[in-house]
Amino acid sequence: MRILKIFLFSVLLSLLMPSFLKVQETSSDTAGIIGNGCRLIVNLKTRQLVLCQGSQEVKVYPIAVPRKGIKPIIGSGYVELIIFNPWWYPTEATRQDFLKEKGVRLPKAIPPNHPLNAMGKVKICLSYTFNGKRLYRIHGTNEPQSIGRAVSRGCFRMFNKDILELVKLVKIGTPVIVQN
């Protein structure tokens, strides 16, 4: 239910304030990449996200993956939504960990471009579910030193410059495969 409320809130914001929140638009200069056979492969072992067109690797990006003790998602899904300048709604567990690890009490909602916003410049919402909730994202980060490490609570982090490039090359509905 919370995800639905967040989604509806995001849609409302995109209608009311288009310069504040933009849902991805496909441009003609990337049309050659987008199309049949385009998919993302997230490799947990190598900590890489691979953009493929057919059987060909188009681009490989370094990523941060879930930390030890967090069961990662495995299997097939797809890109459900792409949001620029996203708000971050940290879970209660994330807020508790943040307080314990960094001594900072996070609010329940953190606006775009705030130094504590862990979503970075873009978040790609994935179709995977956990306990009936869609919680998984590929997103930018305000902690670039985390890339290449196992540090997240379930999401896949990318350098902001990389995710800004990636969202020009994928669209809603793009298949995503997460593998060990």
Backbone torsions as a table, in degrees:
resi	resn	phi	psi	omega
1	MET	NA	-41.2	-178.8
2	ARG	-62.7	-41.5	179.4
3	ILE	-61.9	-41.4	178.1
4	LEU	-61.6	-43.4	178.2
5	LYS	-62.3	-42.4	178.1
6	ILE	-62.8	-43.9	179.3
7	PHE	-60.8	-48.2	179.9
8	LEU	-63.0	-39.9	176.5
9	PHE	-61.3	-42.9	179.2
10	SER	-63.1	-42.3	178.5
11	VAL	-63.4	-44.4	178.5
12	LEU	-60.4	-44.4	178.2
13	LEU	-62.4	-40.1	-178.9
14	SER	-64.6	-29.0	178.0
15	LEU	-79.1	-38.4	-176.5
16	LEU	-83.2	-33.0	-174.0
17	MET	-135.5	70.2	-173.5
18	PRO	-60.7	-27.2	178.6
19	SER	-78.0	-17.4	-178.0
20	PHE	-86.1	-43.8	-176.9
21	LEU	-134.6	119.0	-179.0
22	LYS	-117.8	128.3	170.8
23	VAL	-84.1	143.2	-172.4
24	GLN	-54.1	138.6	173.6
25	GLU	-120.1	142.1	179.1
26	THR	-87.3	129.9	178.1
27	SER	-104.4	157.7	-175.9
28	SER	-68.1	-25.3	-178.7
29	ASP	-72.5	-13.6	177.3
30	THR	-108.8	3.9	-175.5
31	ALA	-61.1	-26.4	178.7
32	GLY	-67.2	-30.6	179.4
33	ILE	-83.0	-43.9	-176.3
34	ILE	-76.5	135.6	176.5
35	GLY	150.3	-163.7	-177.7
36	ASN	-57.3	133.5	176.1
37	GLY	88.5	-6.3	178.6
38	CYS	-77.1	131.9	177.8
39	ARG	-154.0	162.3	176.0
40	LEU	-110.9	135.0	174.7
41	ILE	-118.2	121.1	176.7
42	VAL	-100.8	116.3	-180.0
43	ASN	-103.8	108.8	-177.0
44	LEU	-67.2	-36.4	-176.9
45	LYS	-67.2	-45.8	-178.4
46	THR	-88.3	-8.2	-178.3
47	ARG	55.8	53.1	179.5
48	GLN	-135.4	148.3	170.7
49	LEU	-111.3	125.8	-176.6
50	VAL	-113.8	125.5	172.8
51	LEU	-92.0	122.0	-178.5
52	CYS	-118.3	146.3	170.6
53	GLN	-123.0	111.3	-172.4
54	GLY	63.5	-129.1	179.4
55	SER	-95.4	2.1	-175.9
56	GLN	-96.9	133.5	172.4
57	GLU	-77.2	123.0	-179.3
58	VAL	-92.2	-40.4	-176.0
59	LYS	-156.9	143.6	176.6
60	VAL	-121.4	130.0	-178.7
61	TYR	-119.9	138.4	171.6
62	PRO	-74.5	145.4	-179.4
63	ILE	-138.7	163.1	166.2
64	ALA	-97.5	145.2	-176.6
65	VAL	-123.3	173.1	179.7
66	PRO	-59.2	142.3	-179.1
67	ARG	-76.0	165.9	178.5
68	LYS	-57.0	136.0	-178.9
69	GLY	96.5	-14.4	176.4
70	ILE	-102.1	119.2	179.8
71	LYS	-73.1	116.7	-179.1
72	PRO	-77.3	157.6	172.6
73	ILE	-73.5	145.7	177.5
74	ILE	-136.3	141.2	174.7
75	GLY	118.7	-162.1	-173.5
76	SER	-101.2	142.9	175.6
77	GLY	-155.0	-155.8	179.1
78	TYR	-158.0	165.3	175.6
79	VAL	-73.9	122.2	-176.4
80	GLU	-99.6	-34.6	-176.3
81	LEU	-160.1	147.2	176.1
82	ILE	-126.0	124.3	-177.3
83	ILE	-126.1	127.1	175.3
84	PHE	-89.4	147.7	179.8
85	ASN	48.7	57.6	-174.5
86	PRO	-76.4	150.7	165.5
87	TRP	-74.3	157.1	174.3
88	TRP	-118.7	129.0	177.8
89	TYR	-116.1	82.4	-176.9
90	PRO	-64.5	141.4	177.8
91	THR	-68.8	165.2	177.6
92	GLU	-58.9	-42.3	178.8
93	ALA	-62.1	-41.2	178.0
94	THR	-64.1	-42.2	-179.7
95	ARG	-64.7	-39.0	177.8
96	GLN	-66.0	-44.4	177.8
97	ASP	-61.3	-42.0	-179.0
98	PHE	-62.2	-42.7	178.5
99	LEU	-64.1	-43.7	-179.6
100	LYS	-66.5	-44.4	-174.6
101	GLU	-81.2	-35.6	-172.8
102	LYS	-120.2	-7.0	179.1
103	GLY	71.9	21.4	-178.4
104	VAL	-117.7	130.1	177.7
105	ARG	-90.0	113.0	-179.7
106	LEU	-81.6	141.4	170.8
107	PRO	-73.9	171.5	-179.5
108	LYS	-73.8	-21.4	178.8
109	ALA	-139.9	132.8	-178.8
110	ILE	-123.8	123.8	-174.9
111	PRO	-71.2	164.7	177.2
112	PRO	-57.7	150.0	175.1
113	ASN	64.9	6.6	174.7
114	HIS	-76.7	141.2	-178.3
115	PRO	-57.8	-24.3	179.0
116	LEU	-89.6	-5.2	-177.7
117	ASN	-74.5	109.4	-176.0
118	ALA	-78.1	-4.3	-177.3
119	MET	-79.6	-16.9	-177.8
120	GLY	69.7	-149.0	-173.7
121	LYS	-83.5	-24.5	-175.1
122	VAL	-148.0	144.6	167.6
123	LYS	-127.4	136.8	176.0
124	ILE	-107.3	113.2	-179.4
125	CYS	-82.8	132.4	-177.8
126	LEU	-105.0	157.8	-174.8
127	SER	-80.4	-7.8	-178.8
128	TYR	-62.1	144.4	179.3
129	THR	-121.4	154.3	173.5
130	PHE	-138.3	121.3	-176.3
131	ASN	53.1	38.2	177.4
132	GLY	79.5	3.4	-178.8
133	LYS	-115.4	143.9	176.2
134	ARG	-91.2	102.5	-172.2
135	LEU	-114.9	-8.8	-169.4
136	TYR	-94.8	140.4	-176.4
137	ARG	-140.0	155.8	160.2
138	ILE	-109.3	124.2	-176.5
139	HIS	-146.3	164.7	173.6
140	GLY	-69.5	-172.7	-179.6
141	THR	-151.7	151.2	172.3
142	ASN	-95.5	6.3	177.7
143	GLU	-127.6	74.8	-176.2
144	PRO	-60.5	-22.8	178.2
145	GLN	-67.6	-12.2	179.6
146	SER	-81.1	-16.2	-177.6
147	ILE	-64.9	134.6	-178.0
148	GLY	91.3	0.5	-177.0
149	ARG	-118.4	164.7	175.2
150	ALA	-99.0	92.6	-171.0
151	VAL	-136.8	-11.4	-172.2
152	SER	-84.8	171.8	176.7
153	ARG	-96.4	15.3	176.5
154	GLY	144.3	-27.6	-178.9
155	CYS	-82.2	171.1	175.8
156	PHE	-111.9	120.7	-177.8
157	ARG	-98.3	145.4	176.5
158	MET	-131.5	159.0	169.2
159	PHE	-59.3	142.9	179.9
160	ASN	-56.9	-41.5	-179.8
161	LYS	-63.3	-35.5	180.0
162	ASP	-71.1	-43.4	-178.9
163	ILE	-69.7	-32.2	175.6
164	LEU	-64.4	-35.0	175.1
165	GLU	-70.7	-44.9	-176.7
166	LEU	-60.4	-41.0	-176.9
167	VAL	-68.7	-13.4	173.1
168	LYS	-80.5	-13.9	-173.2
169	LEU	-110.5	-9.2	179.3
170	VAL	-124.2	169.8	178.0
171	LYS	-141.4	170.3	175.7
172	ILE	-60.1	132.6	-177.0
173	GLY	100.2	-11.9	178.3
174	THR	-59.1	128.0	178.0
175	PRO	-63.8	145.8	176.9
176	VAL	-129.9	130.5	176.8
177	ILE	-120.3	123.3	177.0
178	VAL	-106.8	124.7	-176.6
179	GLN	-136.2	155.5	175.3
180	ASN	-78.0	NA	NA
